Amino acid sequence: MSIIIQAKDISHSYDYPLFTNINLTLNSQESTSIIGVSGSGKSTILYILSSLLKPKRGEVLINDTNIYKLKQNEILKIRRYDIGIIFQSHYLFKGFSAKENIEIANILARKEFDEQIMRALKINEILEQNVSNISGGQQQRVSIARVLSKKPKIIFADEPTGNLDKQTALEVMNVIFDYIRQNNASLFMVTHDEELAKRCTHTYKLINQTLELWN
């Protein structure tokens, strides 16, 4: 087990303060979840840790490097090779097949197409179909396959199972948890699903602008 990400004294605000002095450590083969009411800033923490939003104060270290002091092309390399982001909305390319959507990520990350991931997510039989012709749940699984196929070291997931029924959500999360164990990776997840949050190695609740360990 090794440290993959460290967040040091992260603070952020818009017209109002969201959170102050957040400290987190994400380790390989571990998962971390954050719960909290809507608007509390959970997704903002995810965006900051995943290089998408610079905090008002604090540092985010990936491989001991403060990512917000890097040049833009260096940040893009981290996003391409080290980070995978699963959004609640799947953001697939319409007009492309499921397989083509996944292969785009493979090409950018220079990874081979992984048939095992397709079978684990139960989408191997719909790969040749246009994504506009498959169900919303299948589209979400394709978007998750696209992330896992690039073999990231850090997976960020923002309500990853929000569009899935309970049984499918359970199966999909099992695939993701297996991935982080087998690939020495780390998962950071934001969710309203308390049952799902409890499955993670560490669970926090964002309340009163601070993170509290939650059981």
HELIX and SHEET records of a PDB file:
HELIX    1   1 LYS A   42  LEU A   49  1                                   8    
HELIX    2   2 ILE A   67  LYS A   69  5                                   3    
HELIX    3   3 GLN A   72  TYR A   81  1                                  10    
HELIX    4   4 ALA A   98  ALA A  109  1                                  12    
HELIX    5   5 GLU A  115  ALA A  120  1                                   6    
HELIX    6   6 VAL A  131  ASN A  133  5                                   3    
HELIX    7   7 GLY A  136  SER A  149  1                                  14    
HELIX    8   8 LYS A  166  GLN A  182  1                                  17    
HELIX    9   9 GLU A  194  LYS A  198  1                                   5    
SHEET    1   A 4 PRO A  17  ASN A  27  0                                        
SHEET    2   A 4 ILE A   3  SER A  13 -1                                        
SHEET    3   A 4 ARG A  57  ILE A  62 -1                                        
SHEET    4   A 4 THR A  65  ASN A  66 -1                                        
SHEET    1   B 6 ILE A  83  ILE A  86  0                                        
SHEET    2   B 6 ILE A 154  ASP A 158  1                                        
SHEET    3   B 6 SER A 186  VAL A 190  1                                        
SHEET    4   B 6 GLU A  30  ILE A  35  1                                        
SHEET    5   B 6 HIS A 202  ILE A 207  1                                        
SHEET    6   B 6 THR A 210  LEU A 213 -1                                        
END                                                                             
